[in-house]
Amino acid sequence: MKKEVFPIEFVITALEQEVVDYAVPVVDLIAAQTKDPLKVLLATILSARTKDEVTAAAAKRLFAKADSLEALERLSLEELEKIIYLLVFFGIRPNILPTYLRS
């Protein structure tokens, strides 16, 4: 009886071709690109109930103003609100960020 060989190379190639056009969540991209736990945490907080495009823009604005925990702590609540204003429930998140980060 001849044993049939599973075509794993074919399957891997097919999967690689299929996922090329898949959109990777913005938080995953930030994690892969920056390898910065603070930025991943901030992007995760920003991304809740928000489209990735909006999260990406808000994260970019935030990271441009605050690229470290110390810089983030120096931002006023009003500055944070201006940075993340497009997010759903943005009025809640500026209050949440300092609470999380000071814990």
KETOR-281776 format. One record per residue (C-alpha): x, y, z. Coordinates in nm, 4 decimals, always signed. Layout:
REM KETOR-281776
SITE        x        y        z
SITE        X        Y        Z
...
//
This chain:
REM KETOR-281776
SITE        x        y        z
SITE  +0.0000  +0.0000  +0.0000
SITE  +0.1430  +0.3334  -0.1083
SITE  +0.1395  +0.6059  +0.1553
SITE  +0.0111  +0.9399  +0.0284
SITE  +0.2333  +1.2355  +0.1148
SITE  +0.0637  +1.5480  +0.2415
SITE  +0.1603  +1.8453  +0.0196
SITE  +0.2719  +2.0754  +0.3023
SITE  +0.4849  +2.2966  +0.0764
SITE  +0.1840  +2.3564  -0.1468
SITE  -0.0314  +2.4460  +0.1536
SITE  +0.2290  +2.6842  +0.2978
SITE  +0.2714  +2.8584  -0.0374
SITE  -0.1054  +2.8901  -0.0786
SITE  -0.1420  +3.0357  +0.2712
SITE  +0.1438  +3.2820  +0.2180
SITE  -0.0203  +3.4048  -0.1011
SITE  -0.3601  +3.4293  +0.0649
SITE  -0.2541  +3.6373  +0.3648
SITE  -0.0510  +3.8919  +0.1673
SITE  -0.3526  +4.1216  +0.1409
SITE  -0.4749  +4.0748  +0.4977
SITE  -0.4731  +4.3859  +0.7100
SITE  -0.2602  +4.3434  +1.0185
SITE  -0.4041  +4.5124  +1.3283
SITE  -0.2294  +4.8414  +1.3968
SITE  -0.1282  +4.7388  +1.7482
SITE  +0.0498  +4.4349  +1.6040
SITE  +0.2303  +4.6589  +1.3557
SITE  +0.3382  +4.8961  +1.6310
SITE  +0.4605  +4.6004  +1.8359
SITE  +0.6596  +4.4587  +1.5452
SITE  +0.8017  +4.7922  +1.4328
SITE  +0.8889  +4.9480  +1.7665
SITE  +0.9311  +4.6561  +2.0069
SITE  +0.8485  +4.9188  +2.2695
SITE  +0.6165  +4.7895  +2.5438
SITE  +0.5022  +5.1414  +2.6335
SITE  +0.3981  +5.2181  +2.2763
SITE  +0.2205  +4.8833  +2.2494
SITE  +0.0345  +4.9523  +2.5740
SITE  -0.0627  +5.3026  +2.4648
SITE  -0.1741  +5.1853  +2.1214
SITE  -0.3786  +4.9104  +2.2838
SITE  -0.5542  +5.1610  +2.5095
SITE  -0.6159  +5.3941  +2.2170
SITE  -0.7457  +5.1153  +1.9945
SITE  -1.0404  +5.0075  +2.2084
SITE  -1.3580  +5.0385  +1.9996
SITE  -1.1727  +5.2419  +1.7376
SITE  -1.0915  +5.1715  +1.3738
SITE  -0.7281  +5.0895  +1.3062
SITE  -0.6857  +5.3894  +1.0762
SITE  -0.7939  +5.6243  +1.3542
SITE  -0.5813  +5.4431  +1.6114
SITE  -0.2769  +5.4634  +1.3841
SITE  -0.3191  +5.8374  +1.3339
SITE  -0.3733  +5.9034  +1.7050
SITE  -0.0780  +5.6839  +1.8019
SITE  +0.1431  +5.8631  +1.5510
SITE  +0.0440  +6.2016  +1.6942
SITE  +0.0908  +6.0777  +2.0499
SITE  +0.4308  +5.9199  +1.9855
SITE  +0.5470  +6.2376  +1.8102
SITE  +0.4704  +6.4366  +2.1261
SITE  +0.5634  +6.1737  +2.3830
SITE  +0.8185  +5.9093  +2.2939
SITE  +0.8838  +5.8114  +2.6557
SITE  +0.6948  +5.7685  +2.9787
SITE  +0.8486  +6.0872  +3.1141
SITE  +0.7415  +6.2861  +2.8096
SITE  +0.3922  +6.1427  +2.8342
SITE  +0.3676  +6.2385  +3.1999
SITE  +0.4575  +6.5978  +3.1096
SITE  +0.1583  +6.6280  +2.8758
SITE  -0.1415  +6.8013  +3.0232
SITE  -0.4868  +6.6513  +3.0040
SITE  -0.5783  +6.9174  +2.7477
SITE  -0.2791  +6.8251  +2.5309
SITE  -0.3749  +6.4575  +2.5448
SITE  -0.7301  +6.5438  +2.4462
SITE  -0.6060  +6.7391  +2.1437
SITE  -0.3837  +6.4501  +2.0376
SITE  -0.6497  +6.1782  +2.0558
SITE  -0.9629  +6.3801  +1.9788
SITE  -1.0790  +6.1567  +1.6912
SITE  -1.1035  +5.8431  +1.9021
SITE  -1.4349  +5.7021  +2.0133
SITE  -1.4790  +5.7869  +2.3822
SITE  -1.1729  +6.0124  +2.3588
SITE  -1.2942  +6.2107  +2.6587
SITE  -1.2436  +5.9074  +2.8800
SITE  -0.9005  +5.7994  +2.7563
SITE  -0.6951  +6.1051  +2.8508
SITE  -0.8063  +6.0403  +3.2073
SITE  -0.7245  +5.6705  +3.1830
SITE  -0.3710  +5.7051  +3.0445
SITE  -0.2150  +5.8793  +3.3458
SITE  -0.3949  +5.6410  +3.5814
SITE  -0.2529  +5.3345  +3.4066
SITE  +0.0935  +5.4764  +3.3769
SITE  +0.1277  +5.5913  +3.7353
SITE  +0.0188  +5.2561  +3.8790
//
